[in-house]
């Protein structure tokens, strides 16, 4: 029987929600996992690529500056070899001519040239400053130059008052030791370092072994140089360059690339804000996230549209299925009516024959008598009473048949199962007598009302009763119909239809509720009766089970949900609760 409209709407709403949830889970979760894995792998690969690129760039630039220093040191060493053969009084002239040649060749790279004796006095000088007779005896660069063949100093201000560094070469001439020194243009040298530029925040600078800046970073004044930059060179572990991350006290994270110079104890340092270094990656991931969100929005839209359309089709199919079920029920009912027709016709024929006989008898009495004697009057009253009784009997029989035959009404109502069973027993009584079958009932007194469709309950009881009668054939037997309340906790009513017929073969028991399956001879059964019963009972939330043994009979047990209200009717049938 159809479910209430409110329950059906709730079912379709739950079904729509479940379909949407499953579509979203099946679609979005794999997308999220795939996106997460791809973004994670892309992040790692891009970070490694950026680190490798920066490391290679810094290493290459370090090598270029190293080559620059070696080349300029080589120039000074070349001049020192020539100067060692020059007379000291001609040193000034030599420095003047050589500085001019150097400027012609390299531009402003070399600022000046100077020759310092072993006492630290610069007695020959060529350049823009007045540094003749300058005393460098206490200068660090001079002291270290006297201890090695050549020396490249750190950047310092010195006597001229602005940053510069010195290339110094020790030479011997006429038994005396001299230092040939040249100042490298700091601006030119600093521009070489500043050429390393990546992004908005990328800047390169050089520090010495104590962490002092040797160039001016592009970003201006540097904060305190991190300690790992000036740590022991063992941190490189045979690597030519090193990539590190460092977070300062302000919470900013920077990417550092370090490389060592071979010519001088300096370190090339490149620093870039991590966010700036990975900016293109963030852009790509942001674009990916936008595409993912658009995809999710499309999936959500499709899930809502698809689930709605799908549930609409399911609802439409359910309506068609219900219509087909009703047609099947009607077909089964018509088949049952056909089986009942012969018995009903004979049942009606008996009272009609009596009525005709009584009417003939009354007609004979009227022809024989000219007057109405008391005996004839009594005969007339008896005949009229018999005609009335038999007419009423015909009316009841036809009423029962028409009640069952009219179109099924699936409307639920509170019905008394016992009354329905009595009606069906009366309707099938003639068929049972023809087949030598006795139908008995054991109906529970005060049986609770049950919420059910009356016509569908009639269909169930009649199908099971007719099947039992047909199964026993002309050999006859007994059919017993029993009702009971299983117990109050189960909240179920049980109906048992039991016969002592030949039974059902075991191999057919699993198929008897299948549509169009029948064990009857061809043309004597549609195979729809039990299928209809099964569908109606399942729709009501009940169950139907069968137990059969060959040669012993078959028992159908129906269990239906119980309506709590009790009937006020009583029954005098012999009933014992333990009979089940």
Secondary structure as a PSIPRED ss2 file (coil, helix, strand):
# PSIPRED VFORMAT (PSIPRED V4.0)

   1 X C   1.000  0.000  0.000
   2 X C   1.000  0.000  0.000
   3 X C   1.000  0.000  0.000
   4 X C   1.000  0.000  0.000
   5 X H   0.000  1.000  0.000
   6 X H   0.000  1.000  0.000
   7 X H   0.000  1.000  0.000
   8 X H   0.000  1.000  0.000
   9 X H   0.000  1.000  0.000
  10 X H   0.000  1.000  0.000
  11 X H   0.000  1.000  0.000
  12 X H   0.000  1.000  0.000
  13 X H   0.000  1.000  0.000
  14 X H   0.000  1.000  0.000
  15 X H   0.000  1.000  0.000
  16 X H   0.000  1.000  0.000
  17 X H   0.000  1.000  0.000
  18 X H   0.000  1.000  0.000
  19 X H   0.000  1.000  0.000
  20 X H   0.000  1.000  0.000
  21 X H   0.000  1.000  0.000
  22 X H   0.000  1.000  0.000
  23 X H   0.000  1.000  0.000
  24 X H   0.000  1.000  0.000
  25 X H   0.000  1.000  0.000
  26 X H   0.000  1.000  0.000
  27 X H   0.000  1.000  0.000
  28 X H   0.000  1.000  0.000
  29 X H   0.000  1.000  0.000
  30 X H   0.000  1.000  0.000
  31 X H   0.000  1.000  0.000
  32 X H   0.000  1.000  0.000
  33 X H   0.000  1.000  0.000
  34 X H   0.000  1.000  0.000
  35 X H   0.000  1.000  0.000
  36 X H   0.000  1.000  0.000
  37 X H   0.000  1.000  0.000
  38 X H   0.000  1.000  0.000
  39 X H   0.000  1.000  0.000
  40 X H   0.000  1.000  0.000
  41 X H   0.000  1.000  0.000
  42 X H   0.000  1.000  0.000
  43 X H   0.000  1.000  0.000
  44 X H   0.000  1.000  0.000
  45 X H   0.000  1.000  0.000
  46 X H   0.000  1.000  0.000
  47 X H   0.000  1.000  0.000
  48 X H   0.000  1.000  0.000
  49 X H   0.000  1.000  0.000
  50 X H   0.000  1.000  0.000
  51 X H   0.000  1.000  0.000
  52 X H   0.000  1.000  0.000
  53 X H   0.000  1.000  0.000
  54 X H   0.000  1.000  0.000
  55 X H   0.000  1.000  0.000
  56 X H   0.000  1.000  0.000
  57 X H   0.000  1.000  0.000
  58 X H   0.000  1.000  0.000
  59 X H   0.000  1.000  0.000
  60 X H   0.000  1.000  0.000
  61 X H   0.000  1.000  0.000
  62 X H   0.000  1.000  0.000
  63 X H   0.000  1.000  0.000
  64 X H   0.000  1.000  0.000
  65 X H   0.000  1.000  0.000
  66 X H   0.000  1.000  0.000
  67 X H   0.000  1.000  0.000
  68 X H   0.000  1.000  0.000
  69 X H   0.000  1.000  0.000
  70 X H   0.000  1.000  0.000
  71 X H   0.000  1.000  0.000
  72 X H   0.000  1.000  0.000
  73 X H   0.000  1.000  0.000
  74 X H   0.000  1.000  0.000
  75 X H   0.000  1.000  0.000
  76 X H   0.000  1.000  0.000
  77 X H   0.000  1.000  0.000
  78 X H   0.000  1.000  0.000
  79 X H   0.000  1.000  0.000
  80 X H   0.000  1.000  0.000
  81 X H   0.000  1.000  0.000
  82 X H   0.000  1.000  0.000
  83 X H   0.000  1.000  0.000
  84 X C   1.000  0.000  0.000
  85 X C   1.000  0.000  0.000
  86 X C   1.000  0.000  0.000
  87 X C   1.000  0.000  0.000
  88 X H   0.000  1.000  0.000
  89 X H   0.000  1.000  0.000
  90 X H   0.000  1.000  0.000
  91 X H   0.000  1.000  0.000
  92 X H   0.000  1.000  0.000
  93 X H   0.000  1.000  0.000
  94 X H   0.000  1.000  0.000
  95 X H   0.000  1.000  0.000
  96 X H   0.000  1.000  0.000
  97 X H   0.000  1.000  0.000
  98 X H   0.000  1.000  0.000
  99 X H   0.000  1.000  0.000
 100 X H   0.000  1.000  0.000
 101 X H   0.000  1.000  0.000
 102 X H   0.000  1.000  0.000
 103 X H   0.000  1.000  0.000
 104 X H   0.000  1.000  0.000
 105 X H   0.000  1.000  0.000
 106 X H   0.000  1.000  0.000
 107 X C   1.000  0.000  0.000
 108 X C   1.000  0.000  0.000
 109 X C   1.000  0.000  0.000
 110 X E   0.000  0.000  1.000
 111 X E   0.000  0.000  1.000
 112 X E   0.000  0.000  1.000
 113 X E   0.000  0.000  1.000
 114 X E   0.000  0.000  1.000
 115 X E   0.000  0.000  1.000
 116 X E   0.000  0.000  1.000
 117 X E   0.000  0.000  1.000
 118 X C   1.000  0.000  0.000
 119 X C   1.000  0.000  0.000
 120 X C   1.000  0.000  0.000
 121 X E   0.000  0.000  1.000
 122 X E   0.000  0.000  1.000
 123 X E   0.000  0.000  1.000
 124 X E   0.000  0.000  1.000
 125 X E   0.000  0.000  1.000
 126 X E   0.000  0.000  1.000
 127 X C   1.000  0.000  0.000
 128 X C   1.000  0.000  0.000
 129 X C   1.000  0.000  0.000
 130 X C   1.000  0.000  0.000
 131 X C   1.000  0.000  0.000
 132 X C   1.000  0.000  0.000
 133 X C   1.000  0.000  0.000
 134 X E   0.000  0.000  1.000
 135 X E   0.000  0.000  1.000
 136 X C   1.000  0.000  0.000
 137 X C   1.000  0.000  0.000
 138 X C   1.000  0.000  0.000
 139 X C   1.000  0.000  0.000
 140 X H   0.000  1.000  0.000
 141 X H   0.000  1.000  0.000
 142 X H   0.000  1.000  0.000
 143 X H   0.000  1.000  0.000
 144 X H   0.000  1.000  0.000
 145 X H   0.000  1.000  0.000
 146 X C   1.000  0.000  0.000
 147 X C   1.000  0.000  0.000
 148 X C   1.000  0.000  0.000
 149 X C   1.000  0.000  0.000
 150 X E   0.000  0.000  1.000
 151 X E   0.000  0.000  1.000
 152 X E   0.000  0.000  1.000
 153 X C   1.000  0.000  0.000
 154 X C   1.000  0.000  0.000
 155 X C   1.000  0.000  0.000
 156 X E   0.000  0.000  1.000
 157 X C   1.000  0.000  0.000
 158 X H   0.000  1.000  0.000
 159 X H   0.000  1.000  0.000
 160 X H   0.000  1.000  0.000
 161 X C   1.000  0.000  0.000
 162 X C   1.000  0.000  0.000
 163 X C   1.000  0.000  0.000
 164 X E   0.000  0.000  1.000
 165 X E   0.000  0.000  1.000
 166 X E   0.000  0.000  1.000
 167 X E   0.000  0.000  1.000
 168 X E   0.000  0.000  1.000
 169 X E   0.000  0.000  1.000
 170 X E   0.000  0.000  1.000
 171 X E   0.000  0.000  1.000
 172 X E   0.000  0.000  1.000
 173 X E   0.000  0.000  1.000
 174 X C   1.000  0.000  0.000
 175 X C   1.000  0.000  0.000
 176 X E   0.000  0.000  1.000
 177 X E   0.000  0.000  1.000
 178 X E   0.000  0.000  1.000
 179 X E   0.000  0.000  1.000
 180 X E   0.000  0.000  1.000
 181 X E   0.000  0.000  1.000
 182 X E   0.000  0.000  1.000
 183 X E   0.000  0.000  1.000
 184 X E   0.000  0.000  1.000
 185 X C   1.000  0.000  0.000
 186 X H   0.000  1.000  0.000
 187 X H   0.000  1.000  0.000
 188 X H   0.000  1.000  0.000
 189 X H   0.000  1.000  0.000
 190 X H   0.000  1.000  0.000
 191 X H   0.000  1.000  0.000
 192 X H   0.000  1.000  0.000
 193 X H   0.000  1.000  0.000
 194 X H   0.000  1.000  0.000
 195 X C   1.000  0.000  0.000
 196 X C   1.000  0.000  0.000
 197 X C   1.000  0.000  0.000
 198 X C   1.000  0.000  0.000
 199 X C   1.000  0.000  0.000
 200 X C   1.000  0.000  0.000
 201 X C   1.000  0.000  0.000
 202 X C   1.000  0.000  0.000
 203 X E   0.000  0.000  1.000
 204 X E   0.000  0.000  1.000
 205 X E   0.000  0.000  1.000
 206 X E   0.000  0.000  1.000
 207 X E   0.000  0.000  1.000
 208 X E   0.000  0.000  1.000
 209 X C   1.000  0.000  0.000
 210 X C   1.000  0.000  0.000
 211 X C   1.000  0.000  0.000
 212 X C   1.000  0.000  0.000
 213 X E   0.000  0.000  1.000
 214 X C   1.000  0.000  0.000
 215 X C   1.000  0.000  0.000
 216 X C   1.000  0.000  0.000
 217 X C   1.000  0.000  0.000
 218 X C   1.000  0.000  0.000
 219 X C   1.000  0.000  0.000
 220 X C   1.000  0.000  0.000
 221 X C   1.000  0.000  0.000
 222 X C   1.000  0.000  0.000
 223 X C   1.000  0.000  0.000
 224 X C   1.000  0.000  0.000
 225 X C   1.000  0.000  0.000
 226 X C   1.000  0.000  0.000
 227 X H   0.000  1.000  0.000
 228 X H   0.000  1.000  0.000
 229 X H   0.000  1.000  0.000
 230 X H   0.000  1.000  0.000
 231 X C   1.000  0.000  0.000
 232 X C   1.000  0.000  0.000
 233 X H   0.000  1.000  0.000
 234 X H   0.000  1.000  0.000
 235 X H   0.000  1.000  0.000
 236 X H   0.000  1.000  0.000
 237 X C   1.000  0.000  0.000
 238 X C   1.000  0.000  0.000
 239 X C   1.000  0.000  0.000
 240 X C   1.000  0.000  0.000
 241 X E   0.000  0.000  1.000
 242 X E   0.000  0.000  1.000
 243 X E   0.000  0.000  1.000
 244 X E   0.000  0.000  1.000
 245 X E   0.000  0.000  1.000
 246 X E   0.000  0.000  1.000
 247 X E   0.000  0.000  1.000
 248 X C   1.000  0.000  0.000
 249 X C   1.000  0.000  0.000
 250 X C   1.000  0.000  0.000
 251 X C   1.000  0.000  0.000
 252 X C   1.000  0.000  0.000
 253 X E   0.000  0.000  1.000
 254 X E   0.000  0.000  1.000
 255 X E   0.000  0.000  1.000
 256 X E   0.000  0.000  1.000
 257 X E   0.000  0.000  1.000
 258 X E   0.000  0.000  1.000
 259 X E   0.000  0.000  1.000
 260 X E   0.000  0.000  1.000
 261 X C   1.000  0.000  0.000
 262 X C   1.000  0.000  0.000
 263 X C   1.000  0.000  0.000
 264 X C   1.000  0.000  0.000
 265 X C   1.000  0.000  0.000
 266 X E   0.000  0.000  1.000
 267 X E   0.000  0.000  1.000
 268 X E   0.000  0.000  1.000
 269 X E   0.000  0.000  1.000
 270 X E   0.000  0.000  1.000
 271 X E   0.000  0.000  1.000
 272 X E   0.000  0.000  1.000
 273 X E   0.000  0.000  1.000
 274 X H   0.000  1.000  0.000
 275 X H   0.000  1.000  0.000
 276 X H   0.000  1.000  0.000
 277 X H   0.000  1.000  0.000
 278 X C   1.000  0.000  0.000
 279 X H   0.000  1.000  0.000
 280 X H   0.000  1.000  0.000
 281 X H   0.000  1.000  0.000
 282 X H   0.000  1.000  0.000
 283 X H   0.000  1.000  0.000
 284 X H   0.000  1.000  0.000
 285 X H   0.000  1.000  0.000
 286 X H   0.000  1.000  0.000
 287 X H   0.000  1.000  0.000
 288 X H   0.000  1.000  0.000
 289 X H   0.000  1.000  0.000
 290 X H   0.000  1.000  0.000
 291 X H   0.000  1.000  0.000
 292 X H   0.000  1.000  0.000
 293 X H   0.000  1.000  0.000
 294 X H   0.000  1.000  0.000
 295 X H   0.000  1.000  0.000
 296 X H   0.000  1.000  0.000
 297 X H   0.000  1.000  0.000
 298 X H   0.000  1.000  0.000
 299 X H   0.000  1.000  0.000
 300 X H   0.000  1.000  0.000
 301 X H   0.000  1.000  0.000
 302 X H   0.000  1.000  0.000
 303 X H   0.000  1.000  0.000
 304 X H   0.000  1.000  0.000
 305 X H   0.000  1.000  0.000
 306 X H   0.000  1.000  0.000
 307 X H   0.000  1.000  0.000
 308 X H   0.000  1.000  0.000
 309 X H   0.000  1.000  0.000
 310 X H   0.000  1.000  0.000
 311 X H   0.000  1.000  0.000
 312 X H   0.000  1.000  0.000
 313 X H   0.000  1.000  0.000
 314 X H   0.000  1.000  0.000
 315 X H   0.000  1.000  0.000
 316 X H   0.000  1.000  0.000
 317 X H   0.000  1.000  0.000
 318 X H   0.000  1.000  0.000
 319 X H   0.000  1.000  0.000
 320 X H   0.000  1.000  0.000
 321 X H   0.000  1.000  0.000
 322 X H   0.000  1.000  0.000
 323 X H   0.000  1.000  0.000
 324 X H   0.000  1.000  0.000
 325 X H   0.000  1.000  0.000
 326 X H   0.000  1.000  0.000
 327 X H   0.000  1.000  0.000
 328 X H   0.000  1.000  0.000
 329 X H   0.000  1.000  0.000
 330 X H   0.000  1.000  0.000
 331 X H   0.000  1.000  0.000
 332 X H   0.000  1.000  0.000
 333 X H   0.000  1.000  0.000
 334 X H   0.000  1.000  0.000
 335 X H   0.000  1.000  0.000
 336 X H   0.000  1.000  0.000
 337 X H   0.000  1.000  0.000
 338 X H   0.000  1.000  0.000
 339 X H   0.000  1.000  0.000
 340 X H   0.000  1.000  0.000
 341 X H   0.000  1.000  0.000
 342 X H   0.000  1.000  0.000
 343 X H   0.000  1.000  0.000
 344 X H   0.000  1.000  0.000
 345 X H   0.000  1.000  0.000
 346 X H   0.000  1.000  0.000
 347 X H   0.000  1.000  0.000
 348 X H   0.000  1.000  0.000
 349 X H   0.000  1.000  0.000
 350 X H   0.000  1.000  0.000
 351 X H   0.000  1.000  0.000
 352 X H   0.000  1.000  0.000
 353 X H   0.000  1.000  0.000
 354 X H   0.000  1.000  0.000
 355 X H   0.000  1.000  0.000
 356 X H   0.000  1.000  0.000
 357 X H   0.000  1.000  0.000
 358 X H   0.000  1.000  0.000
 359 X H   0.000  1.000  0.000
 360 X H   0.000  1.000  0.000
 361 X H   0.000  1.000  0.000
 362 X H   0.000  1.000  0.000
 363 X H   0.000  1.000  0.000
 364 X H   0.000  1.000  0.000
 365 X H   0.000  1.000  0.000
 366 X H   0.000  1.000  0.000
 367 X H   0.000  1.000  0.000
 368 X H   0.000  1.000  0.000
 369 X C   1.000  0.000  0.000
 370 X C   1.000  0.000  0.000
 371 X C   1.000  0.000  0.000
 372 X C   1.000  0.000  0.000
 373 X C   1.000  0.000  0.000
 374 X H   0.000  1.000  0.000
 375 X H   0.000  1.000  0.000
 376 X H   0.000  1.000  0.000
 377 X H   0.000  1.000  0.000
 378 X H   0.000  1.000  0.000
 379 X H   0.000  1.000  0.000
 380 X H   0.000  1.000  0.000
 381 X H   0.000  1.000  0.000
 382 X H   0.000  1.000  0.000
 383 X H   0.000  1.000  0.000
 384 X H   0.000  1.000  0.000
 385 X H   0.000  1.000  0.000
 386 X H   0.000  1.000  0.000
 387 X H   0.000  1.000  0.000
 388 X H   0.000  1.000  0.000
 389 X H   0.000  1.000  0.000
 390 X H   0.000  1.000  0.000
 391 X H   0.000  1.000  0.000
 392 X H   0.000  1.000  0.000
 393 X H   0.000  1.000  0.000
 394 X H   0.000  1.000  0.000
 395 X H   0.000  1.000  0.000
 396 X H   0.000  1.000  0.000
 397 X H   0.000  1.000  0.000
 398 X H   0.000  1.000  0.000
 399 X H   0.000  1.000  0.000
 400 X H   0.000  1.000  0.000
 401 X H   0.000  1.000  0.000
 402 X H   0.000  1.000  0.000
 403 X H   0.000  1.000  0.000
 404 X H   0.000  1.000  0.000
 405 X H   0.000  1.000  0.000
 406 X C   1.000  0.000  0.000
 407 X C   1.000  0.000  0.000
 408 X C   1.000  0.000  0.000
 409 X C   1.000  0.000  0.000
 410 X C   1.000  0.000  0.000
 411 X C   1.000  0.000  0.000
 412 X C   1.000  0.000  0.000
 413 X E   0.000  0.000  1.000
 414 X E   0.000  0.000  1.000
 415 X E   0.000  0.000  1.000
 416 X C   1.000  0.000  0.000
 417 X H   0.000  1.000  0.000
 418 X H   0.000  1.000  0.000
 419 X H   0.000  1.000  0.000
 420 X H   0.000  1.000  0.000
 421 X H   0.000  1.000  0.000
 422 X H   0.000  1.000  0.000
 423 X H   0.000  1.000  0.000
 424 X H   0.000  1.000  0.000
 425 X H   0.000  1.000  0.000
 426 X H   0.000  1.000  0.000
 427 X H   0.000  1.000  0.000
 428 X C   1.000  0.000  0.000
 429 X H   0.000  1.000  0.000
 430 X H   0.000  1.000  0.000
 431 X H   0.000  1.000  0.000
 432 X H   0.000  1.000  0.000
 433 X H   0.000  1.000  0.000
 434 X H   0.000  1.000  0.000
 435 X C   1.000  0.000  0.000
 436 X C   1.000  0.000  0.000
 437 X E   0.000  0.000  1.000
 438 X E   0.000  0.000  1.000
 439 X E   0.000  0.000  1.000
 440 X E   0.000  0.000  1.000
 441 X E   0.000  0.000  1.000
 442 X E   0.000  0.000  1.000
 443 X C   1.000  0.000  0.000
 444 X C   1.000  0.000  0.000
 445 X C   1.000  0.000  0.000
 446 X C   1.000  0.000  0.000
 447 X C   1.000  0.000  0.000
 448 X C   1.000  0.000  0.000
 449 X C   1.000  0.000  0.000
 450 X E   0.000  0.000  1.000
 451 X E   0.000  0.000  1.000
 452 X E   0.000  0.000  1.000
 453 X C   1.000  0.000  0.000
 454 X H   0.000  1.000  0.000
 455 X H   0.000  1.000  0.000
 456 X H   0.000  1.000  0.000
 457 X H   0.000  1.000  0.000
 458 X H   0.000  1.000  0.000
 459 X H   0.000  1.000  0.000
 460 X H   0.000  1.000  0.000
 461 X H   0.000  1.000  0.000
 462 X H   0.000  1.000  0.000
 463 X H   0.000  1.000  0.000
 464 X H   0.000  1.000  0.000
 465 X H   0.000  1.000  0.000
 466 X H   0.000  1.000  0.000
 467 X H   0.000  1.000  0.000
 468 X H   0.000  1.000  0.000
 469 X H   0.000  1.000  0.000
 470 X H   0.000  1.000  0.000
 471 X H   0.000  1.000  0.000
 472 X H   0.000  1.000  0.000
 473 X H   0.000  1.000  0.000
 474 X H   0.000  1.000  0.000
 475 X H   0.000  1.000  0.000
 476 X C   1.000  0.000  0.000
 477 X E   0.000  0.000  1.000
 478 X E   0.000  0.000  1.000
 479 X E   0.000  0.000  1.000
 480 X E   0.000  0.000  1.000
 481 X E   0.000  0.000  1.000
 482 X E   0.000  0.000  1.000
 483 X E   0.000  0.000  1.000
 484 X E   0.000  0.000  1.000
 485 X E   0.000  0.000  1.000
 486 X C   1.000  0.000  0.000
 487 X C   1.000  0.000  0.000
 488 X C   1.000  0.000  0.000
 489 X C   1.000  0.000  0.000
 490 X C   1.000  0.000  0.000
 491 X C   1.000  0.000  0.000
 492 X E   0.000  0.000  1.000
 493 X E   0.000  0.000  1.000
 494 X E   0.000  0.000  1.000
 495 X E   0.000  0.000  1.000
 496 X E   0.000  0.000  1.000
 497 X E   0.000  0.000  1.000
 498 X E   0.000  0.000  1.000
 499 X E   0.000  0.000  1.000
 500 X C   1.000  0.000  0.000
 501 X C   1.000  0.000  0.000
 502 X C   1.000  0.000  0.000
 503 X C   1.000  0.000  0.000
 504 X C   1.000  0.000  0.000
 505 X C   1.000  0.000  0.000
 506 X H   0.000  1.000  0.000
 507 X H   0.000  1.000  0.000
 508 X H   0.000  1.000  0.000
 509 X C   1.000  0.000  0.000
 510 X C   1.000  0.000  0.000
 511 X C   1.000  0.000  0.000
 512 X C   1.000  0.000  0.000
 513 X C   1.000  0.000  0.000
 514 X C   1.000  0.000  0.000
 515 X C   1.000  0.000  0.000
 516 X C   1.000  0.000  0.000
 517 X C   1.000  0.000  0.000
 518 X C   1.000  0.000  0.000
 519 X C   1.000  0.000  0.000
 520 X C   1.000  0.000  0.000
 521 X C   1.000  0.000  0.000
 522 X C   1.000  0.000  0.000
 523 X C   1.000  0.000  0.000
 524 X C   1.000  0.000  0.000
 525 X C   1.000  0.000  0.000
 526 X C   1.000  0.000  0.000
 527 X C   1.000  0.000  0.000
 528 X C   1.000  0.000  0.000
 529 X H   0.000  1.000  0.000
 530 X H   0.000  1.000  0.000
 531 X H   0.000  1.000  0.000
 532 X H   0.000  1.000  0.000
 533 X H   0.000  1.000  0.000
 534 X H   0.000  1.000  0.000
 535 X H   0.000  1.000  0.000
 536 X H   0.000  1.000  0.000
 537 X H   0.000  1.000  0.000
 538 X H   0.000  1.000  0.000
 539 X H   0.000  1.000  0.000
 540 X C   1.000  0.000  0.000
 541 X C   1.000  0.000  0.000
 542 X C   1.000  0.000  0.000
 543 X E   0.000  0.000  1.000
 544 X E   0.000  0.000  1.000
 545 X E   0.000  0.000  1.000
 546 X E   0.000  0.000  1.000
 547 X E   0.000  0.000  1.000
 548 X E   0.000  0.000  1.000
 549 X E   0.000  0.000  1.000
 550 X C   1.000  0.000  0.000
 551 X C   1.000  0.000  0.000
 552 X C   1.000  0.000  0.000
 553 X E   0.000  0.000  1.000
 554 X E   0.000  0.000  1.000
 555 X E   0.000  0.000  1.000
 556 X E   0.000  0.000  1.000
 557 X E   0.000  0.000  1.000
 558 X E   0.000  0.000  1.000
 559 X E   0.000  0.000  1.000
 560 X E   0.000  0.000  1.000
 561 X E   0.000  0.000  1.000
 562 X C   1.000  0.000  0.000
 563 X C   1.000  0.000  0.000
 564 X C   1.000  0.000  0.000
 565 X C   1.000  0.000  0.000
 566 X C   1.000  0.000  0.000
 567 X C   1.000  0.000  0.000
 568 X C   1.000  0.000  0.000
 569 X C   1.000  0.000  0.000
 570 X C   1.000  0.000  0.000
 571 X C   1.000  0.000  0.000
 572 X C   1.000  0.000  0.000
 573 X C   1.000  0.000  0.000
 574 X C   1.000  0.000  0.000
 575 X C   1.000  0.000  0.000
 576 X C   1.000  0.000  0.000
 577 X H   0.000  1.000  0.000
 578 X H   0.000  1.000  0.000
 579 X H   0.000  1.000  0.000
 580 X C   1.000  0.000  0.000
